[in-house]
Amino acid sequence: MRADTGSGATDLTVIKVGGRLAAIPGALERVCAALGDVSRSQRVLVVPGGGPFADAVREFDAHLELSADTAHWMAILAMDQYAHVLAGRIPGAVLVDEPAGVSEAVGQSKVAVLAPSRWMRSADVLPHSWEVTSDSIAAFVAGALDARRLVLIKPTDQGSLVDSYFATALPLGMPYIVVSWDRIEELSSRLIG
């Protein structure tokens, strides 16, 4: 399912910000400041991880054995919560919940931060399983928006830390990079070209 984001959609960079960064002192502030800087020269859509909000769903699921559908949608709603956190901390960011909002925000040179539940509920193309995390959702979004590339910002730069469905969700030929939060200052130079 491709989304129309208007002209120049291929110039878009989708950046997934890992939810686990919230637990590392100073990491979230440093990453958010860097994303504000990057947005001065790049069209940026931020996809949130689930972090502590998704962990709460996992814990709830472990105790009450939720259905796969229920856990899936609750985890995506957890991403919405983290989206609000990011939109409040990234300079110049605006919260969006559908493809048209992305186009409008980046067209105004703002960082779009996606609260994905509305769009994911409408598209409903990913398996309802804990094997699908925000990494796969970011890959799906990047493909749907015909983004130029996908960046995953994580506590570490080891690319093997993506979920098991990621390779299936990532469009064929789409480049992606994994950037450790403590090397976030390198992001601008890695995006040139």
Secondary structure, DSSP 8 states (H G I E B T S, - for coil): ------TTGGGEEEEEE-GGGGGSTTHHHHHHHHHHHHTTTSEEEEEE--HHHHHHHHHHHHHH---HHHHHHHHHHHHHHHHHHHHHHSTTEEEE-SHHHHHHHHHTT-EEEE-THHHHHHH--S-SSTT--HHHHHHHHHHHTT-SEEEEEESS--GGGS-TTHHHHS-TT--EEEEEGGGGGGHHHHH--
